Amino acid sequence: MSNQPLICEECGQSEPDVEAMPDPFSTALYPEEPDHRQMPLCPPCAVRRFEDS
């Protein structure tokens, strides 16, 4: 596994706390769906995508 930080898909920043996670937008809208797209997000962008849903 690479030690390089991921780049946030929303803001383009390469922060050490960027994580690959299920899309917070689709997860909030369709919680019953078992398979959500994985996307690298920093915490502020993850919160923003969740709030936008």
N, CA, C, O and CB atoms as a CASP TS submission, in Angstrom:
PFRMAT TS
TARGET T0000
AUTHOR 0000-0000-0000
METHOD Language model
MODEL 1
PARENT N/A
ATOM      1  N   MET     1       0.846  -1.179   0.000  1.00  0.00           N
ATOM      2  CA  MET     1       0.000   0.000   0.000  1.00  0.00           C
ATOM      3  C   MET     1       0.892   1.244   0.000  1.00  0.00           C
ATOM      4  O   MET     1       1.930   1.273   0.661  1.00  0.00           O
ATOM      5  CB  MET     1      -0.963  -0.003   1.227  1.00  0.00           C
ATOM      6  N   SER     2       0.489   2.243  -0.728  1.00  0.00           N
ATOM      7  CA  SER     2       1.274   3.469  -0.869  1.00  0.00           C
ATOM      8  C   SER     2       1.145   4.350   0.374  1.00  0.00           C
ATOM      9  O   SER     2       0.097   4.398   1.018  1.00  0.00           O
ATOM     10  CB  SER     2       0.829   4.246  -2.116  1.00  0.00           C
ATOM     11  N   ASN     3       2.234   5.039   0.690  1.00  0.00           N
ATOM     12  CA  ASN     3       2.207   5.969   1.812  1.00  0.00           C
ATOM     13  C   ASN     3       1.863   7.382   1.369  1.00  0.00           C
ATOM     14  O   ASN     3       1.788   8.284   2.203  1.00  0.00           O
ATOM     15  CB  ASN     3       3.540   5.966   2.525  1.00  0.00           C
ATOM     16  N   GLN     4       1.653   7.595   0.079  1.00  0.00           N
ATOM     17  CA  GLN     4       1.294   8.919  -0.410  1.00  0.00           C
ATOM     18  C   GLN     4      -0.134   9.243   0.009  1.00  0.00           C
ATOM     19  O   GLN     4      -1.014   8.385  -0.065  1.00  0.00           O
ATOM     20  CB  GLN     4       1.447   9.003  -1.949  1.00  0.00           C
ATOM     21  N   PRO     5      -0.368  10.484   0.452  1.00  0.00           N
ATOM     22  CA  PRO     5      -1.740  10.844   0.805  1.00  0.00           C
ATOM     23  C   PRO     5      -2.631  10.871  -0.434  1.00  0.00           C
ATOM     24  O   PRO     5      -2.172  11.164  -1.538  1.00  0.00           O
ATOM     25  CB  PRO     5      -1.771  12.209   1.510  1.00  0.00           C
ATOM     26  N   LEU     6      -3.890  10.565  -0.236  1.00  0.00           N
ATOM     27  CA  LEU     6      -4.866  10.632  -1.320  1.00  0.00           C
ATOM     28  C   LEU     6      -5.177  12.085  -1.620  1.00  0.00           C
ATOM     29  O   LEU     6      -4.930  12.968  -0.799  1.00  0.00           O
ATOM     30  CB  LEU     6      -6.158   9.857  -0.959  1.00  0.00           C
ATOM     31  N   ILE     7      -5.721  12.323  -2.800  1.00  0.00           N
ATOM     32  CA  ILE     7      -6.139  13.676  -3.187  1.00  0.00           C
ATOM     33  C   ILE     7      -7.659  13.726  -3.126  1.00  0.00           C
ATOM     34  O   ILE     7      -8.346  12.889  -3.712  1.00  0.00           O
ATOM     35  CB  ILE     7      -5.615  14.059  -4.627  1.00  0.00           C
ATOM     36  N   CYS     8      -8.172  14.716  -2.409  1.00  0.00           N
ATOM     37  CA  CYS     8      -9.616  14.877  -2.251  1.00  0.00           C
ATOM     38  C   CYS     8     -10.256  15.117  -3.616  1.00  0.00           C
ATOM     39  O   CYS     8      -9.818  15.975  -4.382  1.00  0.00           O
ATOM     40  CB  CYS     8      -9.940  16.047  -1.281  1.00  0.00           C
ATOM     41  N   GLU     9     -11.300  14.340  -3.904  1.00  0.00           N
ATOM     42  CA  GLU     9     -11.988  14.442  -5.196  1.00  0.00           C
ATOM     43  C   GLU     9     -12.768  15.744  -5.332  1.00  0.00           C
ATOM     44  O   GLU     9     -13.003  16.205  -6.449  1.00  0.00           O
ATOM     45  CB  GLU     9     -12.930  13.262  -5.380  1.00  0.00           C
ATOM     46  N   GLU    10     -13.169  16.338  -4.226  1.00  0.00           N
ATOM     47  CA  GLU    10     -13.962  17.568  -4.271  1.00  0.00           C
ATOM     48  C   GLU    10     -13.097  18.816  -4.393  1.00  0.00           C
ATOM     49  O   GLU    10     -13.318  19.635  -5.285  1.00  0.00           O
ATOM     50  CB  GLU    10     -14.827  17.670  -3.033  1.00  0.00           C
ATOM     51  N   CYS    11     -12.108  18.973  -3.501  1.00  0.00           N
ATOM     52  CA  CYS    11     -11.344  20.222  -3.471  1.00  0.00           C
ATOM     53  C   CYS    11      -9.957  20.094  -4.093  1.00  0.00           C
ATOM     54  O   CYS    11      -9.297  21.104  -4.336  1.00  0.00           O
ATOM     55  CB  CYS    11     -11.210  20.700  -2.052  1.00  0.00           C
ATOM     56  N   GLY    12      -9.500  18.858  -4.355  1.00  0.00           N
ATOM     57  CA  GLY    12      -8.211  18.667  -5.000  1.00  0.00           C
ATOM     58  C   GLY    12      -7.011  18.763  -4.084  1.00  0.00           C
ATOM     59  O   GLY    12      -5.873  18.671  -4.543  1.00  0.00           O
ATOM     60  N   GLN    13      -7.247  18.948  -2.787  1.00  0.00           N
ATOM     61  CA  GLN    13      -6.143  19.047  -1.837  1.00  0.00           C
ATOM     62  C   GLN    13      -5.603  17.663  -1.518  1.00  0.00           C
ATOM     63  O   GLN    13      -6.345  16.680  -1.497  1.00  0.00           O
ATOM     64  CB  GLN    13      -6.593  19.757  -0.548  1.00  0.00           C
ATOM     65  N   SER    14      -4.321  17.602  -1.274  1.00  0.00           N
ATOM     66  CA  SER    14      -3.687  16.360  -0.864  1.00  0.00           C
ATOM     67  C   SER    14      -3.337  16.485   0.607  1.00  0.00           C
ATOM     68  O   SER    14      -2.252  16.946   0.962  1.00  0.00           O
ATOM     69  CB  SER    14      -2.421  16.046  -1.726  1.00  0.00           C
ATOM     70  N   GLU    15      -4.255  16.077   1.450  1.00  0.00           N
ATOM     71  CA  GLU    15      -4.091  16.207   2.896  1.00  0.00           C
ATOM     72  C   GLU    15      -3.856  14.829   3.509  1.00  0.00           C
ATOM     73  O   GLU    15      -4.313  13.825   2.964  1.00  0.00           O
ATOM     74  CB  GLU    15      -5.333  16.885   3.536  1.00  0.00           C
ATOM     75  N   PRO    16      -3.152  14.774   4.629  1.00  0.00           N
ATOM     76  CA  PRO    16      -2.924  13.471   5.267  1.00  0.00           C
ATOM     77  C   PRO    16      -4.201  12.822   5.786  1.00  0.00           C
ATOM     78  O   PRO    16      -4.238  11.606   5.969  1.00  0.00           O
ATOM     79  CB  PRO    16      -1.952  13.625   6.404  1.00  0.00           C
ATOM     80  N   ASP    17      -5.257  13.615   6.028  1.00  0.00           N
ATOM     81  CA  ASP    17      -6.498  13.044   6.551  1.00  0.00           C
ATOM     82  C   ASP    17      -7.531  12.735   5.468  1.00  0.00           C
ATOM     83  O   ASP    17      -8.683  12.442   5.790  1.00  0.00           O
ATOM     84  CB  ASP    17      -7.098  13.984   7.553  1.00  0.00           C
ATOM     85  N   VAL    18      -7.142  12.794   4.184  1.00  0.00           N
ATOM     86  CA  VAL    18      -8.040  12.390   3.099  1.00  0.00           C
ATOM     87  C   VAL    18      -8.195  10.870   3.157  1.00  0.00           C
ATOM     88  O   VAL    18      -7.202  10.146   3.227  1.00  0.00           O
ATOM     89  CB  VAL    18      -7.493  12.854   1.692  1.00  0.00           C
ATOM     90  N   GLU    19      -9.423  10.396   3.129  1.00  0.00           N
ATOM     91  CA  GLU    19      -9.707   8.968   3.204  1.00  0.00           C
ATOM     92  C   GLU    19     -10.625   8.554   2.065  1.00  0.00           C
ATOM     93  O   GLU    19     -11.466   9.332   1.615  1.00  0.00           O
ATOM     94  CB  GLU    19     -10.338   8.608   4.560  1.00  0.00           C
ATOM     95  N   ALA    20     -10.453   7.313   1.602  1.00  0.00           N
ATOM     96  CA  ALA    20     -11.396   6.742   0.651  1.00  0.00           C
ATOM     97  C   ALA    20     -12.594   6.257   1.450  1.00  0.00           C
ATOM     98  O   ALA    20     -12.447   5.506   2.415  1.00  0.00           O
ATOM     99  CB  ALA    20     -10.749   5.576  -0.189  1.00  0.00           C
ATOM    100  N   MET    21     -13.776   6.689   1.046  1.00  0.00           N
ATOM    101  CA  MET    21     -14.994   6.341   1.777  1.00  0.00           C
ATOM    102  C   MET    21     -16.151   6.221   0.799  1.00  0.00           C
ATOM    103  O   MET    21     -16.084   6.742  -0.315  1.00  0.00           O
ATOM    104  CB  MET    21     -15.310   7.395   2.870  1.00  0.00           C
ATOM    105  N   PRO    22     -17.222   5.529   1.215  1.00  0.00           N
ATOM    106  CA  PRO    22     -18.417   5.525   0.366  1.00  0.00           C
ATOM    107  C   PRO    22     -18.931   6.951   0.220  1.00  0.00           C
ATOM    108  O   PRO    22     -18.871   7.739   1.164  1.00  0.00           O
ATOM    109  CB  PRO    22     -19.523   4.600   0.956  1.00  0.00           C
ATOM    110  N   ASP    23     -19.431   7.274  -0.950  1.00  0.00           N
ATOM    111  CA  ASP    23     -19.934   8.623  -1.237  1.00  0.00           C
ATOM    112  C   ASP    23     -20.979   9.037  -0.197  1.00  0.00           C
ATOM    113  O   ASP    23     -22.051   8.435  -0.134  1.00  0.00           O
ATOM    114  CB  ASP    23     -20.540   8.686  -2.662  1.00  0.00           C
ATOM    115  N   PRO    24     -20.681  10.065   0.626  1.00  0.00           N
ATOM    116  CA  PRO    24     -21.644  10.479   1.652  1.00  0.00           C
ATOM    117  C   PRO    24     -22.971  10.963   1.077  1.00  0.00           C
ATOM    118  O   PRO    24     -24.010  10.830   1.723  1.00  0.00           O
ATOM    119  CB  PRO    24     -21.045  11.569   2.497  1.00  0.00           C
ATOM    120  N   PHE    25     -22.944  11.522  -0.129  1.00  0.00           N
ATOM    121  CA  PHE    25     -24.165  12.024  -0.770  1.00  0.00           C
ATOM    122  C   PHE    25     -25.123  10.866  -1.061  1.00  0.00           C
ATOM    123  O   PHE    25     -26.273  10.881  -0.622  1.00  0.00           O
ATOM    124  CB  PHE    25     -23.823  12.784  -2.080  1.00  0.00           C
ATOM    125  N   SER    26     -24.643   9.864  -1.802  1.00  0.00           N
ATOM    126  CA  SER    26     -25.528   8.743  -2.155  1.00  0.00           C
ATOM    127  C   SER    26     -25.837   7.871  -0.945  1.00  0.00           C
ATOM    128  O   SER    26     -26.914   7.280  -0.870  1.00  0.00           O
ATOM    129  CB  SER    26     -24.894   7.892  -3.258  1.00  0.00           C
ATOM    130  N   THR    27     -24.903   7.782   0.006  1.00  0.00           N
ATOM    131  CA  THR    27     -25.151   6.989   1.211  1.00  0.00           C
ATOM    132  C   THR    27     -26.301   7.587   2.014  1.00  0.00           C
ATOM    133  O   THR    27     -27.127   6.853   2.556  1.00  0.00           O
ATOM    134  CB  THR    27     -23.879   6.905   2.079  1.00  0.00           C
ATOM    135  N   ALA    28     -26.359   8.929   2.094  1.00  0.00           N
ATOM    136  CA  ALA    28     -27.437   9.587   2.834  1.00  0.00           C
ATOM    137  C   ALA    28     -28.772   9.469   2.102  1.00  0.00           C
ATOM    138  O   ALA    28     -29.813   9.280   2.730  1.00  0.00           O
ATOM    139  CB  ALA    28     -27.097  11.061   3.064  1.00  0.00           C
ATOM    140  N   LEU    29     -28.741   9.581   0.770  1.00  0.00           N
ATOM    141  CA  LEU    29     -29.989   9.533  -0.001  1.00  0.00           C
ATOM    142  C   LEU    29     -30.525   8.115  -0.164  1.00  0.00           C
ATOM    143  O   LEU    29     -31.737   7.899  -0.158  1.00  0.00           O
ATOM    144  CB  LEU    29     -29.776  10.149  -1.367  1.00  0.00           C
ATOM    145  N   TYR    30     -29.617   7.150  -0.309  1.00  0.00           N
ATOM    146  CA  TYR    30     -30.026   5.759  -0.578  1.00  0.00           C
ATOM    147  C   TYR    30     -29.350   4.811   0.404  1.00  0.00           C
ATOM    148  O   TYR    30     -28.531   3.988  -0.004  1.00  0.00           O
ATOM    149  CB  TYR    30     -29.679   5.354  -2.036  1.00  0.00           C
ATOM    150  N   PRO    31     -29.679   4.910   1.703  1.00  0.00           N
ATOM    151  CA  PRO    31     -28.995   4.075   2.699  1.00  0.00           C
ATOM    152  C   PRO    31     -29.223   2.579   2.502  1.00  0.00           C
ATOM    153  O   PRO    31     -28.434   1.764   2.980  1.00  0.00           O
ATOM    154  CB  PRO    31     -29.446   4.464   4.078  1.00  0.00           C
ATOM    155  N   GLU    32     -30.304   2.210   1.799  1.00  0.00           N
ATOM    156  CA  GLU    32     -30.591   0.791   1.593  1.00  0.00           C
ATOM    157  C   GLU    32     -29.712   0.160   0.512  1.00  0.00           C
ATOM    158  O   GLU    32     -29.603  -1.063   0.433  1.00  0.00           O
ATOM    159  CB  GLU    32     -32.047   0.613   1.228  1.00  0.00           C
ATOM    160  N   GLU    33     -29.088   0.994  -0.316  1.00  0.00           N
ATOM    161  CA  GLU    33     -28.216   0.467  -1.370  1.00  0.00           C
ATOM    162  C   GLU    33     -26.940  -0.103  -0.745  1.00  0.00           C
ATOM    163  O   GLU    33     -26.308   0.552   0.084  1.00  0.00           O
ATOM    164  CB  GLU    33     -27.868   1.578  -2.409  1.00  0.00           C
ATOM    165  N   PRO    34     -26.560  -1.322  -1.141  1.00  0.00           N
ATOM    166  CA  PRO    34     -25.383  -1.937  -0.522  1.00  0.00           C
ATOM    167  C   PRO    34     -24.047  -1.467  -1.103  1.00  0.00           C
ATOM    168  O   PRO    34     -23.011  -1.615  -0.455  1.00  0.00           O
ATOM    169  CB  PRO    34     -25.475  -3.420  -0.657  1.00  0.00           C
ATOM    170  N   ASP    35     -24.058  -0.910  -2.302  1.00  0.00           N
ATOM    171  CA  ASP    35     -22.792  -0.620  -2.975  1.00  0.00           C
ATOM    172  C   ASP    35     -22.729   0.841  -3.406  1.00  0.00           C
ATOM    173  O   ASP    35     -23.361   1.237  -4.385  1.00  0.00           O
ATOM    174  CB  ASP    35     -22.608  -1.539  -4.193  1.00  0.00           C
ATOM    175  N   HIS    36     -21.961   1.636  -2.667  1.00  0.00           N
ATOM    176  CA  HIS    36     -21.791   3.044  -3.000  1.00  0.00           C
ATOM    177  C   HIS    36     -20.387   3.261  -3.558  1.00  0.00           C
ATOM    178  O   HIS    36     -19.440   2.571  -3.178  1.00  0.00           O
ATOM    179  CB  HIS    36     -22.038   3.944  -1.757  1.00  0.00           C
ATOM    180  N   ARG    37     -20.269   4.219  -4.455  1.00  0.00           N
ATOM    181  CA  ARG    37     -18.975   4.535  -5.061  1.00  0.00           C
ATOM    182  C   ARG    37     -17.995   5.004  -3.995  1.00  0.00           C
ATOM    183  O   ARG    37     -18.326   5.860  -3.176  1.00  0.00           O
ATOM    184  CB  ARG    37     -19.132   5.610  -6.153  1.00  0.00           C
ATOM    185  N   GLN    38     -16.793   4.445  -4.006  1.00  0.00           N
ATOM    186  CA  GLN    38     -15.736   4.888  -3.098  1.00  0.00           C
ATOM    187  C   GLN    38     -15.103   6.148  -3.676  1.00  0.00           C
ATOM    188  O   GLN    38     -14.806   6.207  -4.869  1.00  0.00           O
ATOM    189  CB  GLN    38     -14.662   3.766  -2.884  1.00  0.00           C
ATOM    190  N   MET    39     -14.898   7.148  -2.836  1.00  0.00           N
ATOM    191  CA  MET    39     -14.257   8.373  -3.300  1.00  0.00           C
ATOM    192  C   MET    39     -13.369   8.932  -2.203  1.00  0.00           C
ATOM    193  O   MET    39     -13.721   8.875  -1.024  1.00  0.00           O
ATOM    194  CB  MET    39     -15.307   9.416  -3.732  1.00  0.00           C
ATOM    195  N   PRO    40     -12.218   9.471  -2.585  1.00  0.00           N
ATOM    196  CA  PRO    40     -11.335  10.079  -1.589  1.00  0.00           C
ATOM    197  C   PRO    40     -11.827  11.475  -1.230  1.00  0.00           C
ATOM    198  O   PRO    40     -12.018  12.319  -2.105  1.00  0.00           O
ATOM    199  CB  PRO    40      -9.884  10.139  -2.109  1.00  0.00           C
ATOM    200  N   LEU    41     -12.029  11.710   0.062  1.00  0.00           N
ATOM    201  CA  LEU    41     -12.525  13.002   0.529  1.00  0.00           C
ATOM    202  C   LEU    41     -11.794  13.417   1.803  1.00  0.00           C
ATOM    203  O   LEU    41     -11.441  12.582   2.634  1.00  0.00           O
ATOM    204  CB  LEU    41     -14.046  12.944   0.776  1.00  0.00           C
ATOM    205  N   CYS    42     -11.574  14.735   1.939  1.00  0.00           N
ATOM    206  CA  CYS    42     -11.082  15.264   3.203  1.00  0.00           C
ATOM    207  C   CYS    42     -12.306  15.453   4.100  1.00  0.00           C
ATOM    208  O   CYS    42     -13.421  15.541   3.586  1.00  0.00           O
ATOM    209  CB  CYS    42     -10.278  16.622   3.005  1.00  0.00           C
ATOM    210  N   PRO    43     -12.135  15.517   5.417  1.00  0.00           N
ATOM    211  CA  PRO    43     -13.295  15.642   6.312  1.00  0.00           C
ATOM    212  C   PRO    43     -14.235  16.805   5.983  1.00  0.00           C
ATOM    213  O   PRO    43     -15.448  16.596   5.989  1.00  0.00           O
ATOM    214  CB  PRO    43     -12.816  15.796   7.715  1.00  0.00           C
ATOM    215  N   PRO    44     -13.740  18.032   5.694  1.00  0.00           N
ATOM    216  CA  PRO    44     -14.692  19.114   5.385  1.00  0.00           C
ATOM    217  C   PRO    44     -15.528  18.834   4.127  1.00  0.00           C
ATOM    218  O   PRO    44     -16.718  19.149   4.093  1.00  0.00           O
ATOM    219  CB  PRO    44     -13.937  20.427   5.207  1.00  0.00           C
ATOM    220  N   CYS    45     -14.920  18.253   3.110  1.00  0.00           N
ATOM    221  CA  CYS    45     -15.674  17.956   1.879  1.00  0.00           C
ATOM    222  C   CYS    45     -16.647  16.802   2.104  1.00  0.00           C
ATOM    223  O   CYS    45     -17.730  16.791   1.518  1.00  0.00           O
ATOM    224  CB  CYS    45     -14.709  17.613   0.721  1.00  0.00           C
ATOM    225  N   ALA    46     -16.286  15.841   2.933  1.00  0.00           N
ATOM    226  CA  ALA    46     -17.202  14.741   3.247  1.00  0.00           C
ATOM    227  C   ALA    46     -18.441  15.287   3.946  1.00  0.00           C
ATOM    228  O   ALA    46     -19.562  14.892   3.626  1.00  0.00           O
ATOM    229  CB  ALA    46     -16.504  13.675   4.135  1.00  0.00           C
ATOM    230  N   VAL    47     -18.243  16.192   4.895  1.00  0.00           N
ATOM    231  CA  VAL    47     -19.374  16.803   5.603  1.00  0.00           C
ATOM    232  C   VAL    47     -20.223  17.616   4.624  1.00  0.00           C
ATOM    233  O   VAL    47     -21.451  17.561   4.677  1.00  0.00           O
ATOM    234  CB  VAL    47     -18.874  17.705   6.767  1.00  0.00           C
ATOM    235  N   ARG    48     -19.580  18.364   3.741  1.00  0.00           N
ATOM    236  CA  ARG    48     -20.311  19.188   2.768  1.00  0.00           C
ATOM    237  C   ARG    48     -21.149  18.320   1.838  1.00  0.00           C
ATOM    238  O   ARG    48     -22.300  18.656   1.560  1.00  0.00           O
ATOM    239  CB  ARG    48     -19.334  20.045   1.947  1.00  0.00           C
ATOM    240  N   ARG    49     -20.592  17.205   1.350  1.00  0.00           N
ATOM    241  CA  ARG    49     -21.372  16.323   0.463  1.00  0.00           C
ATOM    242  C   ARG    49     -22.552  15.729   1.206  1.00  0.00           C
ATOM    243  O   ARG    49     -23.641  15.607   0.644  1.00  0.00           O
ATOM    244  CB  ARG    49     -20.488  15.197  -0.106  1.00  0.00           C
ATOM    245  N   PHE    50     -22.350  15.354   2.474  1.00  0.00           N
ATOM    246  CA  PHE    50     -23.448  14.805   3.259  1.00  0.00           C
ATOM    247  C   PHE    50     -24.533  15.862   3.454  1.00  0.00           C
ATOM    248  O   PHE    50     -25.719  15.573   3.297  1.00  0.00           O
ATOM    249  CB  PHE    50     -22.940  14.293   4.622  1.00  0.00           C
ATOM    250  N   GLU    51     -24.130  17.082   3.795  1.00  0.00           N
ATOM    251  CA  GLU    51     -25.111  18.147   4.018  1.00  0.00           C
ATOM    252  C   GLU    51     -25.842  18.528   2.741  1.00  0.00           C
ATOM    253  O   GLU    51     -27.006  18.923   2.796  1.00  0.00           O
ATOM    254  CB  GLU    51     -24.431  19.372   4.599  1.00  0.00           C
ATOM    255  N   ASP    52     -25.180  18.417   1.585  1.00  0.00           N
ATOM    256  CA  ASP    52     -25.812  18.737   0.307  1.00  0.00           C
ATOM    257  C   ASP    52     -26.888  17.724  -0.065  1.00  0.00           C
ATOM    258  O   ASP    52     -27.773  18.019  -0.869  1.00  0.00           O
ATOM    259  CB  ASP    52     -24.766  18.804  -0.792  1.00  0.00           C
ATOM    260  N   SER    53     -26.813  16.540   0.513  1.00  0.00           N
ATOM    261  CA  SER    53     -27.819  15.511   0.201  1.00  0.00           C
ATOM    262  C   SER    53     -29.083  15.864   0.921  1.00  0.00           C
ATOM    263  O   SER    53     -30.076  15.144   0.814  1.00  0.00           O
ATOM    264  CB  SER    53     -27.340  14.084   0.601  1.00  0.00           C
TER
END
